[in-house]
Amino acid sequence: MQYRIPSDEEIAKAVLKVLRSKHVVESQAELLREVMKHLTRVNGEYRLSGKRLRKIALRIPEVKVEIRCKITDRLVDSLDTCPVCGERMEKIENMTLEGERITIGFRCTFCPYWTGRKLRVPTRYIFRLR
């Protein structure tokens, strides 16, 4: 079974085409279905994962990605890479009354994902045209 991988530009064009017609797509799975409809018209052997689609959509300036999360009971001591886009996370720090710096959370350097001391797990991505 052979397959082909579409270029980032082809995927970005398909994402914009879908969002121009729908304006809002309520889930990553729905966006993947719609984008694959456009891509398979170009080449029936194209394959695409949801994770790659999300990472490419985050890099398109005309697309706004909203991240819905659920808060878990798991405490986070360190977080190096973003679970949404894979970029570097930076610490969110605060100073106590005694002058100590403490970490109160983490923020992605690229996308809108952030978490406090209790881990926020992404559960849904909403894609909008800006």
Steps between C-alpha positions, in 0.01 A plus 500: 500500500666818384433848626632850445555782747365843395721807539441753777390755238235267356367432849494872587307579180247226579458624860434854380254375237307305765497789748393752236194290430418395860661787702515280816591133532419357843753216518830377363334183369242701304771725352702192404199348319431821309865560408539139385200547267690782327835320501367172358359695205857608425651154560310198629810358665550793742504421873506745791496468879299723730811604690678620184187682386473679837868606495466641148173679584670667800758650263244655262455869594136511380400209730424534869517177702310490828609229744249351743655312792404302807686541827643183651619427853855437378747764621759623252857562613649555156370509145753530216288466184149612422246216461316702233775614261824346628676833556692603813312580821610779733438536872245742640655623823385712789680648797395415856485751783839370616655580161522143368410425141256211459364334188122531476460355150632465147424678172577399143732734312304453174134406545235610755539189724582552867466297819513572870645270765212261429544363150252623237446231236380618156166338417370698200635737240275756334622653174378845391575733212633833635 
